[in-house]
């Protein structure tokens, strides 16, 4: 169990507070302890022995882990890493939420992951480019198996290997940082070359562990592969499409232009207000902190409802699930899809 | 996130404000035990978040009865330890009073609650073609209430002045719990002492600001920037003097010394000339036909100065943004060189700036400290920043001694110990050297009138 934070990472924060306006939980509460700076103050108090580490539990759970604080931080604080350390320190034993324990169990071994995908088929196993392997995901294969099938269809060069584990992002974000890193390394050995993923969260975690050059998120990869897509036209008009960033893809890997580039080619692209702001899915957060997650997404729905969108594109399964559920609950007709599905439509 | 009701103080405050506006758990208290100033820490006893003036007044009356300190706090982004609860008591967070009550285009003013952020206000008035002038580096986070309480400056101080020049009226809760309204919406109003001006910069020691009427200006349409490199800070200062003595008062005249330049370049990779002794960023905004020749003239004047290496005008917005970014990221770029950065804020008459920066160098050498200096060349406001390792206690002690010498130097030059950050706790020990005994006594007397129970941010100005 972790006893200390990495000192050099904690020391980096100069407490300027520039992160406050970017933080969704600070925006909800106006409470310093629910801001990135406040949480770092708490981590420091624990490090210095002024505060028992149990006192980090509430805030380590309330934080979405969206890392919106990172791009606005002038001092370059790696808040995402500190958060993972905070959860590693606090979410142990009886403090680990039951849901997290259940999720860990579900992805513990390859066969369990394959069971996740049994009810609906994912992309079929095939050998193409040995150095380009599609990541089938754990929960994505359960929730949105169509995504991997779609990518396999529009990208014949991609190899699909059924025997692949979980990338460990789930673990890293939920108090098992070392285990999560070990899982990413195992995955990296199983899938040689570039790992192509349709989940921004997985992309950021794999990249942070085994290197940026080993992973490509779908939109990032697609814009290099094919520059020209024709517009999707319905009843004589281009379809209207909005886009929700994946927090970790944008804030962790700096990928946000590429999906927009794709959508501008194939649709009448509409930039939704605060597209870079977390939708409240935040991995397991929507399960662990249902009420807070709904508060965060409520503003998102409000922002989207009058835009008259045909589709809202995403690049991460958690966002797809959260937004699809929330938009449906609000009675909107907008369909939430992974961006690859729109690319597939454009290709006919 | 829950409040413990163990102490009678907390219980009373809950009965005034309700459970949701009162927090007293150790986690919350710890989070409010700091602001943006390093080396200062103190736990409050309770945090309250009032929603309107009446609630503020009730809490103040209660605190008066019980002799409990109250520290009003905005975003806690100040750099002078003005909001660290060194004497315990109540931290009053103003961030939930964050409404823009009115924007009047015809009167060119806005009426706001104290918790609205500087950037939010400027963005909203921008939609009406107006501008809120004060632009401290912290503008995206700092609150207008905090800006008023510290009379915040910023990058356009030379041309436009600072917060104190833009506050028309205030609503304030005094230490007695009485609510007064000073000034109003008028440009001209000399009825009585100018209490508005007295309250601006009073750092929460005279009253708690609950409403602000701020003057706005027409939003400039265009901007243009350039950069000049010099062999030394001295030659950069000569260029500044030359520009201003030509009657040019641009919105931007900022400089970085070589230490900053190197740090910024290492961090941001902007292609700066790291061999130069100083960088001068100059620029103006207004109508493009007016500012184009002004900025070109500034470039020409820089070129004439001995020791000028190169002068370049930013050809587009992106290039201008990169230049401004170089200036704005000076502090974080410097901060990366150590684990503790002590940022100071002296101001000296413009014509003493060159000699002041040279003397700061000598002080740095004397103590063996790494000091980078950047600042607002146009208004003589310098930010010498000492970067060190916070665990190296002898070095921290040396830094404190060096700071003392830098303050003394500023006073010797006819300057001041703080240009725009405020006194707070950080500079209080040096205040008497600036003001003298008589004024210190007068300040205390003034405070006792506004705050008879001595509860408003005690241990700071006027205590």
Interface residues (C-beta under 8 A of the other chain):
Chain A: X11 X12 X14 X15 X16 X17 X18 X20 X21 X30 X31 X32 X33 X34 X38 X41 X42 X45 X50 X51 X55 X56 X58 X59 X62 X72 X74 X75 X76
Chain B: X1 X23 X26 X27 X28 X30 X31 X32 X33 X34 X35 X36 X37 X38 X49 X75 X76 X77 X93 X95 X96 X115 X117 X119 X138 X140 X141 X142 X267 X328 X329 X331 X332 X335 X336 X339 X341 X390
